[in-house]
Amino acid sequence: MSSPWSRQATTERPDARADDARPDDDAVVGGSPDDDATVTNGHRANGHARPVDAEEPVDRDEPDAGTHAPSVTNGHTLDDDEMAAAFGRPPGGSRTGPEGAGDGAADADHRRPDRTGTREPSVALASAFGRPQGAPDTLQRPVGAPDPTEHGADDLWDGETAERNPWRDPSAPVELGAPAVREGGPGPDRRALGPRLSARELLFGRRVAPSALVLLAVVALLVGAVGGVVGHLTAEGSDALIDPGATLAQVDAGKERPAGSIADVAGRVVPAVVSIEVRSGTTGGTGSGVVVDARGDIVTNNHVVSLAATDPRATLEAVFASGMRATARIVGRDPQTDIAVVKVDVVNPVVAQLGRSSDLRVGDGVIAIGSPLGLAGTVTTGIVSSLRRPVRLDAESADANPVIDAIQTDAAINPGNSGGALVDSTGAVVGINTAIRTLGGTDSSGQGGSIGLGFAIPIDDARAIAQSLITTGGFAHTDLGVNAKSVTDGTSDGAQILNVRQGGPADRAGVLEGDVVTRVDDRPIASADELTVAIREHRPGETVTLGVVRGGRPLSLQAQL
């Protein structure tokens, strides 16, 4: 069976009759109007005419005179009943169409006989145009449904809704809308820019109305006037800040400087403290010194002048507070206590007053004066932090044993302060600044800078040594004749004897190796350095009592120095 959609298929209106055809319905294609051809809906079958020389198909079953001859469709002959059954309207159905066409369609229906009946369509038509088997719904309007030509209030195309909604109005005109806009925001402004006007065109080209030019000129004048007023007011305000006739009131001294104040002490002592400069080629150093007599003798530290003592090319100068310079000569020096005396030829120098270090107490106020880092006349203040503090200094030679029984102070002492004066609240010199302790250890030169731990030689010791150096050029220290080390047993400390020099004071007193010295007279001994400074407090020929622990038993021995 060929498909009903083949080229030779013919579509007929099932209720069309031969006598309904109008004279202009017979179109001739490829032949004369007299050629026999099947006419369906005003057109020949499938829109094509039968060729002139084609034979007329013969239908053995001649139909009645009142009906059309059957059409030949793709090899199948369909009569009007079959066409009506396949494409006709159901009983009671009405035809609707565009406005103004309904009456003509109704008249055509009246002229057509009802040939639908109950005859089943052919298999070919049912398979091509029918609904699938088992489909519950039908495409035909059910019997008794309201006439669609009668519009109601809820009709899709009637009412105010249709007038407001163009999508429901079939007669609404077609209109192109604006292009879609991205959600990111409005698109760029693509409006074309007109030509820019020059100043000449703006003023004389008649491009701008004269009234606009006048308005622009008025605005410019107003802006200029406002700017001028603001500038004038600003200038007047700045001139008001200056008053050529103003005078400052005289201020009387508001601070009293009574006797004993730091300012009073500094004013009296600074002229007696000098800066000492040592130069040897490209090397050198700076320290301080204290003038101790009118002959020009200056007490300082041995490490300040040691370069001048060992290098013949070195020069040594003393610089006074007034700026006067004088060549200095070394009178004598004592490496064991880091004391030295130099002399300058100066007439009537300011001499410092020497006090008594034995009168100091912890907490007393003190003032350090010197030339730290070459800054002459520098004054710092502090208190006495401790007394009789044994401090070992850097040795100048292998046979030297420099240990001092120092005054500890928190007054700032820095490199260059060495040899300067440490004075009390009365202005009397109570010590010679010598060393500081830094985080890296004890350094007599103090290259690490002050951390509040400064040490000075007590003036009682410095006076005796300086007097001996001035009169004899040297100083003789007392010595016990032993080597010792610091020890502790967890409950007490002392100086353990390592060896005893034969024939010395300790040997004559019966001191043995291994003995631990814990006391010299009334002074407790906690270290080897403290044993050294305790012996040096005495003069040669004096007898001291030594407290010794031997084998766990305490002993007392007498030693003549």
Salt bridges, closest charged atoms under 4 A:
ASP15 OD1 - ARG13 NE 3.52
ASP15 OD2 - ARG112 NE 2.33
ASP19 OD1 - ARG17 NE 3.67
ASP24 OD1 - ARG22 NE 3.74
ASP25 OD1 - ARG22 NH2 3.72
GLU56 OE1 - ARG50 NH2 2.79
ASP79 OD2 - ARG119 NH1 3.41
ASP81 OD2 - ARG119 NH1 3.75
GLU82 OE2 - ARG119 NH2 3.61
ASP109 OD1 - ARG112 NH1 2.53
ASP155 OD1 - HIS151 ND1 3.67
GLU160 OE1 - ARG164 NH1 3.50
ASP189 OD2 - ARG191 NH2 2.56
GLU236 OE2 - HIS232 NE2 2.54
ASP264 OD2 - ARG268 NH2 3.27
GLU277 OE1 - ARG325 NH1 2.94
ASP293 OD2 - ARG295 NH2 3.40
ASP297 OD2 - ARG295 NH2 3.58
ASP297 OD1 - LYS343 NZ 3.88
ASP311 OD1 - ARG313 NE 3.53
GLU317 OE1 - ARG325 NH1 2.95
ASP334 OD2 - HIS477 NE2 2.62
ASP338 OD2 - HIS303 ND1 2.75
ASP345 OD1 - ARG329 NH2 3.35
ASP359 OD2 - ARG356 NE 3.82
GLU396 OE2 - ARG333 NH1 2.99
ASP405 OD2 - ARG523 NH1 2.97
ASP460 OD1 - ARG463 NH1 3.65
ASP479 OD2 - ARG501 NH1 3.44
ASP515 OD2 - ARG550 NH2 2.72
ASP521 OD2 - HIS538 NE2 3.44
ASP529 OD1 - ARG392 NH2 2.47
GLU530 OE2 - ARG523 NE 3.64
GLU537 OE2 - ARG388 NH2 3.12
GLU537 OE2 - ARG523 NH1 2.58
GLU542 OE1 - HIS538 ND1 3.00
